[in-house]
Amino acid sequence: MDPSWQKLKVVKVESSVALWSIAKEYIAGSRLLRFTVVDKDEQNQDASVSWSPVKGTTCGATGIVTTPPKSGCLSTGALYGALIGKLGGSSADIPDTSSPTAPYGTKRVFAIGTHCVISVGSSEGGPLYLTMNDSPDGFANHSGDLHVLIEEYGT
């Protein structure tokens, strides 16, 4: 049986505003979360499905392959320019490069792309953040935004 999804909100993720943009103040554990990049905002107005990590380069929420790979990105598990999420922590979190096995400690960072479903365990929870995958010094070069539908299913 498919889950019965409940809409939480459509959030606008602005690529150049902050390192991590708050999407939801708190997500409790024991649920599924579904993320979908949409082409309409909360007022049903047209919304872009692409953004720019650097002037002259446009990509969608799945990101782009760079050669050589862009180093120092917030997530090593997603392409450069991809939409990523984080559960827990703060809007100022950056990876701890001295801990390659747990660069965010107990915080959970995950790739979203254009569509993603994650399971939030009963002992997990916290604020939900979204952003573009890039190195912290690259954020000054970003432009554009994406609108993301966030839905939940309590387990």
Backbone as CSV, one residue per row, in Angstrom:
resi,resn,N_x,N_y,N_z,CA_x,CA_y,CA_z,C_x,C_y,C_z
1,MET,0.835,-1.182,0.000,0.000,0.000,0.000,0.884,1.252,0.000
2,ASP,0.557,2.200,-0.874,1.304,3.454,-0.925,0.941,4.335,0.263
3,PRO,1.931,5.090,0.768,1.635,6.008,1.875,0.634,7.075,1.459
4,SER,-0.115,7.559,2.419,-1.028,8.677,2.209,-0.280,9.944,2.627
5,TRP,0.269,10.650,1.643,1.122,11.800,1.914,0.321,13.014,2.348
6,GLN,0.857,13.748,3.326,0.249,14.991,3.797,1.206,16.137,3.450
7,LYS,0.686,17.141,2.751,1.509,18.288,2.366,1.892,19.087,3.605
8,LEU,3.190,19.353,3.748,3.659,20.243,4.800,3.742,21.669,4.279
9,LYS,4.417,21.839,3.128,4.542,23.176,2.545,5.309,23.105,1.236
10,VAL,5.239,24.198,0.482,6.131,24.418,-0.642,7.091,25.501,-0.179
11,VAL,8.367,25.192,-0.204,9.374,26.128,0.286,10.215,26.640,-0.880
12,LYS,10.522,27.922,-0.839,11.392,28.539,-1.843,12.818,28.463,-1.308
13,VAL,13.694,27.801,-2.062,15.099,27.679,-1.678,15.887,28.658,-2.534
14,GLU,16.319,29.746,-1.920,17.084,30.768,-2.627,18.565,30.397,-2.556
15,SER,19.178,30.263,-3.701,20.539,29.731,-3.775,21.616,30.642,-3.209
16,SER,21.366,31.934,-3.130,22.433,32.854,-2.720,22.174,33.544,-1.391
17,VAL,21.103,33.170,-0.683,20.742,33.873,0.547,21.530,33.401,1.754
18,ALA,21.620,32.112,1.937,22.286,31.571,3.126,22.923,30.237,2.777
19,LEU,23.863,29.815,3.612,24.482,28.521,3.400,23.422,27.429,3.446
20,TRP,22.644,27.379,4.510,21.525,26.439,4.656,20.261,27.247,4.911
21,SER,19.214,27.051,4.109,17.938,27.750,4.293,16.989,26.870,5.102
22,ILE,16.384,27.436,6.127,15.447,26.683,6.953,14.193,26.366,6.132
23,ALA,13.822,25.114,6.094,12.623,24.691,5.378,11.490,24.386,6.347
24,LYS,11.825,23.882,7.520,10.821,23.549,8.547,11.529,23.633,9.890
25,GLU,10.916,24.331,10.832,11.535,24.550,12.147,11.849,23.256,12.877
26,TYR,10.977,22.266,12.752,11.230,20.994,13.435,10.508,19.858,12.714
27,ILE,11.227,18.785,12.509,10.670,17.544,11.965,10.833,16.487,13.057
28,ALA,9.741,15.878,13.464,9.793,14.815,14.465,10.148,13.489,13.805
29,GLY,10.625,12.538,14.602,10.994,11.224,14.097,9.787,10.367,13.764
30,SER,10.071,9.156,13.316,9.061,8.162,12.929,8.155,8.638,11.807
31,ARG,8.758,8.989,10.688,7.970,9.423,9.531,8.793,9.311,8.256
32,LEU,8.112,9.376,7.165,8.750,9.489,5.864,8.607,10.936,5.411
33,LEU,9.618,11.444,4.734,9.544,12.768,4.123,9.756,12.611,2.630
34,ARG,8.931,13.299,1.866,9.060,13.275,0.405,9.300,14.700,-0.075
35,PHE,10.304,14.857,-0.941,10.679,16.148,-1.510,10.511,16.071,-3.020
36,THR,9.860,17.077,-3.610,9.680,17.138,-5.056,9.879,18.576,-5.519
37,VAL,10.793,18.784,-6.457,10.947,20.115,-7.043,9.740,20.342,-7.947
38,VAL,9.084,21.492,-7.766,7.850,21.788,-8.496,8.022,23.034,-9.363
39,ASP,7.164,23.148,-10.380,7.238,24.294,-11.283,6.192,25.363,-10.980
40,LYS,5.574,25.279,-9.798,4.606,26.291,-9.338,4.913,26.628,-7.880
41,ASP,4.748,27.904,-7.502,4.969,28.288,-6.117,3.688,28.108,-5.303
42,GLU,3.679,28.550,-4.055,2.514,28.405,-3.175,1.270,29.118,-3.719
43,GLN,1.474,30.162,-4.526,0.350,30.907,-5.115,0.010,30.398,-6.517
44,ASN,0.542,29.234,-6.886,0.311,28.595,-8.175,0.859,29.413,-9.355
45,GLN,1.874,30.231,-9.075,2.557,30.990,-10.124,3.721,30.159,-10.654
46,ASP,4.067,30.345,-11.934,5.188,29.614,-12.515,6.459,29.829,-11.707
47,ALA,7.218,28.761,-11.536,8.480,28.811,-10.806,9.546,28.078,-11.622
48,SER,10.757,28.538,-11.529,11.862,27.939,-12.264,12.226,26.572,-11.681
49,VAL,12.711,25.682,-12.542,13.192,24.376,-12.086,14.699,24.265,-12.320
50,SER,15.363,25.423,-12.479,16.815,25.436,-12.603,17.367,26.645,-11.856
51,TRP,18.657,26.542,-11.535,19.356,27.636,-10.881,20.795,27.640,-11.359
52,SER,21.594,28.586,-10.887,22.953,28.731,-11.405,23.972,28.724,-10.273
53,PRO,24.891,27.736,-10.273,25.927,27.726,-9.245,27.041,28.745,-9.507
54,VAL,27.195,29.143,-10.762,28.204,30.126,-11.145,27.742,30.786,-12.441
55,LYS,28.093,32.048,-12.625,27.654,32.783,-13.810,27.971,32.003,-15.085
56,GLY,26.971,31.878,-15.958,27.142,31.189,-17.225,26.870,29.690,-17.179
57,THR,26.539,29.156,-16.009,26.255,27.724,-15.859,24.910,27.557,-15.176
58,THR,24.018,26.841,-15.834,22.697,26.569,-15.275,22.555,25.071,-15.080
59,CYS,21.870,24.693,-14.008,21.608,23.270,-13.776,20.273,23.119,-13.063
60,GLY,19.758,21.920,-13.119,18.558,21.600,-12.373,18.934,21.103,-10.987
61,ALA,17.960,20.603,-10.270,18.158,20.145,-8.893,19.047,18.913,-8.790
62,THR,19.280,18.215,-9.907,20.157,17.048,-9.860,21.628,17.433,-9.937
63,GLY,21.944,18.689,-10.257,23.320,19.148,-10.310,23.988,18.808,-11.619
64,ILE,25.297,19.009,-11.663,26.076,18.766,-12.872,27.396,18.082,-12.521
65,VAL,27.913,17.349,-13.475,29.218,16.716,-13.324,30.273,17.738,-13.718
66,THR,31.279,17.911,-12.883,32.387,18.795,-13.218,33.665,17.975,-13.300
67,THR,34.554,18.369,-14.202,35.824,17.678,-14.351,36.944,18.697,-14.229
68,PRO,37.801,18.586,-13.243,37.743,17.614,-12.146,36.589,17.951,-11.207
69,PRO,36.193,16.996,-10.357,35.087,17.255,-9.428,35.371,18.470,-8.540
70,LYS,34.338,19.253,-8.283,34.475,20.428,-7.418,34.771,19.952,-6.006
71,SER,35.812,20.464,-5.401,36.182,20.024,-4.058,35.576,20.940,-2.999
72,GLY,35.461,20.417,-1.794,34.990,21.205,-0.667,33.497,21.428,-0.616
73,CYS,32.706,20.678,-1.399,31.251,20.846,-1.385,30.670,20.428,-0.035
74,LEU,29.506,20.962,0.282,28.837,20.638,1.544,28.521,19.160,1.666
75,SER,28.225,18.502,0.528,27.935,17.073,0.533,28.774,16.377,-0.523
76,THR,29.475,15.321,-0.121,30.228,14.525,-1.088,29.320,13.493,-1.753
77,GLY,28.091,13.363,-1.271,27.158,12.387,-1.806,26.215,12.940,-2.850
78,ALA,26.485,14.141,-3.362,25.627,14.758,-4.377,26.504,15.526,-5.365
79,LEU,25.994,15.682,-6.576,26.720,16.439,-7.595,26.777,17.925,-7.241
80,TYR,27.737,18.609,-7.827,27.869,20.053,-7.704,26.600,20.723,-8.221
81,GLY,26.038,21.632,-7.440,24.834,22.357,-7.831,23.537,21.648,-7.511
82,ALA,23.596,20.422,-7.007,22.380,19.663,-6.694,21.675,20.226,-5.459
83,LEU,20.394,19.975,-5.371,19.621,20.306,-4.178,19.919,19.252,-3.116
84,ILE,20.313,19.705,-1.923,20.600,18.805,-0.814,19.831,19.248,0.424
85,GLY,19.694,18.351,1.383,18.998,18.650,2.622,19.821,18.251,3.828
86,LYS,19.426,18.787,4.986,20.091,18.461,6.246,19.048,18.437,7.339
87,LEU,19.094,17.405,8.157,18.198,17.284,9.301,19.039,17.453,10.554
88,GLY,18.732,18.487,11.319,19.473,18.779,12.542,20.508,19.864,12.324
89,GLY,21.041,20.360,13.419,22.095,21.368,13.357,21.573,22.775,13.146
90,SER,22.410,23.600,12.505,22.071,25.008,12.325,22.310,25.456,10.892
91,SER,21.934,26.686,10.615,22.101,27.243,9.268,23.558,27.556,8.952
92,ALA,24.442,27.466,9.931,25.855,27.789,9.719,26.750,26.561,9.616
93,ASP,26.187,25.348,9.653,26.993,24.131,9.629,27.782,23.970,8.341
94,ILE,29.049,23.601,8.503,29.890,23.189,7.383,30.505,21.843,7.758
95,PRO,30.942,21.076,6.767,31.542,19.777,7.092,32.820,19.934,7.915
96,ASP,33.018,19.025,8.843,34.243,18.970,9.640,35.230,18.100,8.866
97,THR,36.191,18.733,8.196,37.120,17.990,7.347,38.075,17.101,8.138
98,SER,38.174,17.306,9.446,39.034,16.439,10.252,38.363,15.101,10.558
99,SER,37.062,14.993,10.252,36.321,13.756,10.485,35.697,13.272,9.180
100,PRO,36.488,12.638,8.304,35.950,12.227,7.004,34.836,11.185,7.090
101,THR,34.755,10.423,8.168,33.696,9.420,8.286,32.393,10.006,8.810
102,ALA,32.451,11.140,9.516,31.241,11.785,10.034,31.412,13.305,9.965
103,PRO,31.444,13.876,8.732,31.738,15.305,8.599,30.693,16.230,9.230
104,TYR,29.503,15.724,9.512,28.473,16.538,10.157,28.090,15.988,11.533
105,GLY,28.896,15.093,12.077,28.587,14.521,13.385,27.288,13.748,13.322
106,THR,26.344,14.092,14.184,25.058,13.386,14.234,24.017,13.988,13.297
107,LYS,24.346,15.085,12.647,23.407,15.698,11.700,23.357,14.838,10.442
108,ARG,22.217,14.815,9.800,22.035,13.973,8.613,21.950,14.833,7.364
109,VAL,22.899,14.656,6.442,22.928,15.384,5.177,22.614,14.396,4.061
110,PHE,21.753,14.797,3.122,21.312,13.874,2.080,21.057,14.608,0.770
111,ALA,21.256,13.885,-0.334,20.960,14.415,-1.665,19.453,14.356,-1.901
112,ILE,18.912,15.388,-2.524,17.486,15.417,-2.865,17.298,15.331,-4.369
113,GLY,18.020,16.135,-5.134,17.791,16.173,-6.576,16.394,16.692,-6.870
114,THR,15.727,16.123,-7.882,14.368,16.570,-8.218,13.301,15.833,-7.417
115,HIS,13.658,14.672,-6.851,12.689,13.896,-6.080,13.438,12.993,-5.104
116,CYS,12.933,12.916,-3.882,13.609,12.125,-2.854,12.605,11.736,-1.775
117,VAL,12.749,10.529,-1.247,11.995,10.092,-0.071,13.014,9.599,0.944
118,ILE,12.934,10.120,2.170,13.813,9.640,3.231,12.959,9.167,4.407
119,SER,13.518,8.259,5.155,12.883,7.774,6.374,13.565,8.446,7.555
120,VAL,12.776,9.043,8.434,13.297,9.678,9.638,13.010,8.727,10.790
121,GLY,14.069,8.193,11.397,13.926,7.224,12.483,13.332,7.835,13.736
122,SER,12.850,6.976,14.634,12.185,7.446,15.851,13.102,8.278,16.742
123,SER,14.410,8.042,16.694,15.334,8.810,17.534,15.900,10.025,16.804
124,GLU,15.507,10.222,15.547,15.963,11.375,14.776,14.952,12.500,14.874
125,GLY,15.344,13.663,14.440,14.461,14.815,14.415,15.289,16.076,14.512
126,GLY,14.674,17.199,14.215,15.354,18.479,14.292,14.914,19.391,13.184
127,PRO,15.556,20.547,13.085,15.213,21.471,12.004,15.617,20.893,10.653
128,LEU,14.878,21.254,9.626,15.141,20.785,8.271,15.649,21.959,7.439
129,TYR,16.792,21.751,6.788,17.416,22.771,5.958,17.586,22.255,4.533
130,LEU,17.553,23.174,3.562,17.792,22.850,2.154,18.785,23.854,1.588
131,THR,19.557,23.421,0.573,20.496,24.329,-0.071,21.023,23.732,-1.366
132,MET,21.836,24.510,-2.067,22.548,24.043,-3.255,23.881,23.453,-2.807
133,ASN,24.284,22.349,-3.399,25.562,21.734,-3.053,26.707,22.486,-3.725
134,ASP,27.535,23.085,-2.896,28.699,23.839,-3.355,29.626,23.994,-2.160
135,SER,30.805,24.525,-2.391,31.693,24.857,-1.277,31.196,26.169,-0.681
136,PRO,31.422,26.397,0.617,30.925,27.634,1.240,31.369,28.906,0.522
137,ASP,32.579,28.930,-0.019,33.044,30.139,-0.703,32.387,30.347,-2.068
138,GLY,31.684,29.357,-2.585,31.019,29.484,-3.881,29.646,30.122,-3.826
139,PHE,29.065,30.274,-2.633,27.695,30.767,-2.520,27.510,32.193,-3.030
140,ALA,28.553,33.000,-3.023,28.452,34.369,-3.526,28.210,34.401,-5.030
141,ASN,28.493,33.288,-5.732,28.337,33.232,-7.180,26.985,32.692,-7.635
142,HIS,26.156,32.241,-6.705,24.879,31.609,-7.049,23.829,32.618,-7.499
143,SER,22.881,32.119,-8.289,21.680,32.889,-8.602,20.543,31.915,-8.855
144,GLY,19.334,32.404,-8.653,18.146,31.597,-8.887,17.635,30.911,-7.635
145,ASP,16.508,30.265,-7.792,15.890,29.560,-6.677,15.054,28.400,-7.205
146,LEU,14.738,27.492,-6.310,13.874,26.359,-6.624,12.729,26.335,-5.617
147,HIS,11.604,25.786,-6.030,10.475,25.575,-5.128,10.337,24.079,-4.893
148,VAL,10.265,23.713,-3.635,10.271,22.305,-3.253,9.028,21.990,-2.423
149,LEU,8.262,21.013,-2.892,7.108,20.514,-2.153,7.624,19.508,-1.131
150,ILE,7.287,19.731,0.136,7.676,18.806,1.213,6.404,18.168,1.756
151,GLU,6.393,16.837,1.763,5.252,16.080,2.259,5.742,15.089,3.309
152,GLU,4.828,14.654,4.165,5.200,13.670,5.189,4.170,12.564,5.284
153,TYR,4.640,11.463,5.799,3.756,10.335,6.116,4.240,9.799,7.452
154,GLY,3.400,9.910,8.467,3.740,9.414,9.795,3.661,7.901,9.834
155,THR,4.719,7.256,10.340,4.728,5.797,10.375,4.298,5.282,11.722
